Amino acid sequence: MKRGTIITVLAVALFGALLLFNTLSAQKVTCDVCVEFQGRRNCASASHENEKDAKRAAQNTACGPLTSGMDQSIACDNVVPISAQCKTK
């Protein structure tokens, strides 16, 4: 391989590792949330840098398969979860 190709491959790999590290290090709290909406139930987990945002993201993910349309999605996001458990990393 040419020297320039090796340097380019190493630079891309280093940049990818930096992006991965920054993304994963920001995820400090993981929450598992279960939601019941219109007689259907679904659970999901999500990670974020704080508990409030992790719960919100997990509930939004859990609501996805249970809803169709923006009105239902908003209504499901406002439902009190059946269960919510969070862990700090």
Secondary structure, DSSP 4 states (H G I P E B T S, - for coil): --HHHHHHHHHHHHHHHHHHHHHHHT--EEEEEEEEETTEEEEEEEEESSHHHHHHHHHHHHHGGG--SHHHHHHHHTSPPSEEEEEE-
